[in-house]
Each structure stands twice: as C-alpha cells, then as structure tokens.
Amino acid sequence: MSRADERVLESTRVASWLRDAILDGVREPGSRLIERDLAADFGVSRVPIRDALKVLEGEGLVELRPRTWAVVREFTDHDLADLDEVREVLEPLAFRLAAQRHRREGLERLRGALEDEQTSAKAEDRVVSRRAAADFHEIVTDLADNMLLTDLMQSIRSRLRWALSQHDDLEHIAEEHVALYEAIRDRDGDRASVLAAAHIESSRRQRIEHARALHSGSITTEAAGSSR
C-alpha cells in the first residue's frame, strides 16, 4: 500500500470517529478540535487530521479556524429551519418512491433497522436508538432508487443525522417509523408521503422540546447523549 493510500485510510478513520463523536454528543457544539491533540490521540501525523477536518467541514459539522483549530459547529435556529425546508421537499418524495420501488431485500434491511431502533428505544439506549433512526431514513433513500435524490440526500446526510439526534422521546419516534414502514411495505406511496411530512413536523417539535429541556437544565448534555 502506498503512503498516499495509507493517508486516505487514516483520514477516513479519523473522520468516521469524529463524525460519530459529534453526532452522538461526545463532542459538544462549540468544542475545540485541535490538530496536535487529535494527532496524538490517533497516533498519526497532522496531515490526515487536517484532511478529516476538511471532510467534516464539507458535511457542515465543523468550522475551520485558519492557523488555530476547528470547532464543532453550533447549529442556529436558521440553520435548522433551512434543513427542515429541504427535508419537506426531499423526504416525502423519498418515502413515496420507496413505497413504489422497494424490493424484498431492501424492505428486510428497513425492518432490521426499525427493530434495532425499537429494541434500543425500549432499553433507553439513546445512542443506538438514534443511530438506528438515522439508518432508517438512509435505507429509505436507497429504496427510492433515484441517483439524483441519493446525491441530494447525501449532501445533507450528516446534518440530518444530527437533527435526528435532537429528540428525547425515543419510543415515539420509533412508533412513527413503524407507521412509515407499514406504508412502504403496503406500497402506499400517498400514505408514505403524507406520513413523512408529518414526521418532519413531529421531529421539529421534538427538537425544540429537547433544546428547551437542555436550556432549563431538566436534562444535561451528558444525559441527552448517553445510553442508560
């Protein structure tokens, strides 16, 4: 393996770990990501660290500060409103197409993600439940079988996964996914599209309630991101 290939593998590994740390709440919004510290943590040079941070900047998860450090992005209300507007267009289409075009093996993948989400929600394992919820949405995009839609959803993938992590009623979200799964299974594109639009609005309300709970101190960032 060439040095260039090793660098790509190292930067991919670092980006994957940091992405999960941000989305799971281990690295909080506003926290610093210092190249030399990350290089020491991962046992690599600063070059793959720098490459990984650029990847995460492109995904909208970090902001680079030239000649200093990167910081985990703090999403504003305006950022999230923009995301909701894009979701309102793309996701009802994705769910409609998934209902119309899914194949058996794809539906089985979707059911597997849903079962993981339900089991972990009941166990109050927030990290696993939220990851499974995000996987559910990504599998739906795969089932839609539209490359342009896939590219568009890929461009907001990390932002969407972050937004989906900002809720506390895990079982409620899982219940909404059950209804969406059943519409897809039944090949009812109209019902899937309507439910998807309602799900986005429900997710928005959950996110607002989560932010209020954090602000009031009724939950902490540690509790919000931990598995219990």
NORSUL-V543920 format. One record per run of one state. SS is the DSSP state (A for helix, B for strand, O for the rest). FROM is the first residue (numbers start at 0). LEN is the number of residues. Records with the same first field share a line. If there is no record, write none. Layout:
SS: FROM-LEN ; FROM-LEN
This chain:
O: 0-2 ; 23-8 ; 33-1 ; 42-3 ; 58-3 ; 64-5 ; 72-4 ; 101-2 ; 122-2 ; 144-2 ; 155-1 ; 164-5 ; 185-3 ; 216-4 ; 225-1 ; 227-1
A: 2-21 ; 34-8 ; 45-13 ; 76-25 ; 103-19 ; 125-19 ; 146-9 ; 156-8 ; 169-16 ; 188-28 ; 220-5
B: 31-2 ; 61-3 ; 69-3 ; 124-1 ; 226-1
